[in-house]
C-alpha cells in the first residue's frame, strides 16, 4: 500500500515511516489551507484534514495523511497543539496529541503572526529545529521530539483505520 504524506517535513516523514513500517511512504508538499501559524485546535485540525485530502487526491490507491502543528490558547496560556488526519478516500480519521504550555515570552511574537518554527529557530539558534526536535523537544528537554509526538498521533490514526469503526 502507498501512503502519501502531505508534507516534506523530515520529522513528519520519519514518524509516518516508523508507524507504517511495511508500506511505501511518499511525500508531497500539500497546502494546509490555513494560516502559516494555526492559532486554534480548529484551525490546526483543518490544516491536517486539508493536507490529508490533498495527498489522497494525488494517489490512485492508498492513504493520504496530513499532520499539522499549531498553538491554542486556554485561559490566557498558549499551548503547543498538533493534529493528524488520515483518509482512504472514503473515511476520514482524526487524532490529536501532546500539549505543553509555551513560555509566555513567545506569546507576543506568535500573536503578531510569527510562526512558532521561526520563533523556535531564533530561540534555539537551530534553523532546522522544525525538521528535528521541534518545540516539543525543547520544552520536554528532548524526552519527546517532534517525530515522536507525531508518531503517537499516527498510531491513533492507524488504529482507527484498522478498526474501521466509523
C-alpha positions as CSV (number, residue, x, y, z in Angstrom):
1,X,0.0,0.0,0.0
2,X,1.2,3.5,-0.7
3,X,0.9,6.3,1.8
4,X,1.3,9.9,0.7
5,X,2.1,12.3,3.5
6,X,1.0,15.9,2.8
7,X,4.3,17.4,3.9
8,X,8.0,17.2,3.0
9,X,9.0,17.8,6.7
10,X,11.6,15.2,7.8
11,X,10.3,14.8,11.3
12,X,6.8,14.1,10.0
13,X,8.1,11.6,7.3
14,X,10.2,9.8,9.9
15,X,7.1,9.4,12.1
16,X,5.0,8.0,9.3
17,X,7.8,5.7,8.2
18,X,8.0,4.2,11.7
19,X,4.3,3.8,12.1
20,X,3.8,2.2,8.7
21,X,7.0,0.1,8.5
22,X,5.9,-2.2,5.7
23,X,4.4,0.4,3.5
24,X,5.8,2.7,0.8
25,X,5.8,6.2,2.3
26,X,5.9,9.1,-0.2
27,X,5.7,12.9,0.5
28,X,4.1,15.8,-1.3
29,X,4.1,19.5,-0.5
30,X,0.4,19.8,0.3
31,X,-1.3,23.1,1.1
32,X,-2.8,23.4,4.5
33,X,-5.4,25.9,3.5
34,X,-4.9,27.6,6.9
35,X,-2.7,30.4,8.1
36,X,1.1,29.7,8.3
37,X,0.7,29.6,12.1
38,X,-2.5,27.9,13.0
39,X,-3.8,29.5,16.2
40,X,-6.5,27.2,17.5
41,X,-7.4,23.5,17.6
42,X,-10.0,24.0,14.9
43,X,-7.5,25.7,12.5
44,X,-4.8,23.1,13.2
45,X,-7.2,20.3,12.6
46,X,-8.4,21.8,9.4
47,X,-4.9,22.1,8.2
48,X,-4.3,18.4,8.9
49,X,-7.5,17.4,7.1
50,X,-6.7,19.6,4.1
51,X,-3.3,18.1,3.8
52,X,-4.6,14.5,4.1
53,X,-7.3,15.1,1.5
54,X,-4.9,16.8,-0.9
55,X,-2.4,13.9,-0.5
56,X,-5.1,11.2,-1.1
57,X,-6.4,13.1,-4.2
58,X,-2.9,12.6,-5.6
59,X,-2.9,8.8,-5.2
60,X,-4.7,6.2,-7.2
61,X,-4.9,3.8,-4.2
62,X,-3.7,4.1,-0.6
63,X,-3.8,6.5,2.3
64,X,-3.4,10.3,2.5
65,X,-2.0,11.6,5.7
66,X,-1.9,15.2,7.0
67,X,-0.1,16.3,10.1
68,X,-0.3,19.9,11.4
69,X,1.3,21.6,14.4
70,X,-0.2,24.8,15.9
71,X,-0.8,26.7,19.0
72,X,-4.0,27.2,21.0
73,X,-4.9,29.4,23.9
74,X,-6.6,28.2,27.1
75,X,-7.2,30.6,30.0
76,X,-4.6,33.1,28.7
77,X,-1.9,30.5,28.3
78,X,-0.6,29.4,24.9
79,X,-0.1,25.6,24.3
80,X,1.6,23.7,21.6
81,X,-1.0,21.6,19.8
82,X,-0.9,19.0,17.0
83,X,-3.4,17.2,14.9
84,X,-3.4,14.4,12.3
85,X,-5.8,13.2,9.7
86,X,-5.8,10.0,7.6
87,X,-8.1,9.2,4.7
88,X,-8.5,6.3,2.4
89,X,-10.7,8.3,0.1
90,X,-13.9,7.0,1.8
91,X,-13.4,7.6,5.5
92,X,-11.6,10.3,7.4
93,X,-9.9,9.7,10.7
94,X,-8.6,12.4,13.0
95,X,-6.5,12.5,16.2
96,X,-4.6,14.9,18.4
97,X,-1.6,14.5,20.6
98,X,0.6,16.1,23.2
99,X,0.2,19.6,24.5
100,X,2.6,21.6,26.5
101,X,2.4,25.2,27.6
102,X,4.6,27.6,25.7
103,X,6.7,30.2,27.6
104,X,4.8,33.4,28.0
105,X,7.7,35.3,26.3
106,X,6.7,33.7,23.0
107,X,3.1,34.8,23.1
108,X,3.6,38.3,21.8
109,X,5.6,37.2,18.7
110,X,3.1,34.5,17.9
111,X,0.2,36.8,18.3
112,X,2.0,39.2,15.9
113,X,1.8,36.5,13.3
114,X,5.2,34.9,13.5
115,X,5.4,31.1,13.1
116,X,6.4,29.0,16.1
117,X,9.1,27.3,14.0
118,X,10.7,30.7,13.2
119,X,10.5,31.8,16.9
120,X,12.0,28.4,17.9
121,X,14.8,28.7,15.3
122,X,15.7,32.1,16.7
123,X,15.4,30.9,20.3
124,X,17.5,27.8,19.8
125,X,19.8,29.1,17.1
126,X,18.9,26.0,15.1
127,X,17.5,26.8,11.7
128,X,16.4,23.1,11.3
129,X,14.5,22.8,14.6
130,X,11.1,22.1,12.9
131,X,12.7,19.3,10.9
132,X,14.2,17.7,14.1
133,X,13.3,18.1,17.8
134,X,10.7,20.8,17.3
135,X,9.3,22.9,20.1
136,X,8.1,19.8,21.9
137,X,11.7,18.6,22.0
138,X,12.9,21.8,23.5
139,X,10.2,22.1,26.1
140,X,10.4,18.4,27.2
141,X,14.2,18.5,27.4
142,X,14.4,16.1,24.5
143,X,12.2,13.4,26.1
144,X,9.6,13.9,23.3
145,X,10.7,15.0,19.9
146,X,8.6,16.3,17.1
147,X,8.7,13.0,15.2
148,X,7.8,11.0,18.3
149,X,4.9,13.4,19.1
150,X,3.5,12.9,15.6
151,X,4.2,9.1,15.8
152,X,1.8,9.0,18.7
153,X,-0.9,10.8,16.6
154,X,-0.2,8.4,13.7
155,X,-0.8,5.3,15.9
156,X,-4.1,6.7,16.9
157,X,-5.0,7.3,13.2
158,X,-3.7,3.9,12.1
159,X,-5.6,2.2,14.9
160,X,-8.9,3.9,14.0
161,X,-8.3,3.0,10.3
162,X,-7.6,-0.7,11.1
163,X,-10.6,-0.9,13.5
164,X,-12.9,0.7,10.8
165,X,-15.4,1.8,13.5
166,X,-16.5,4.9,11.7
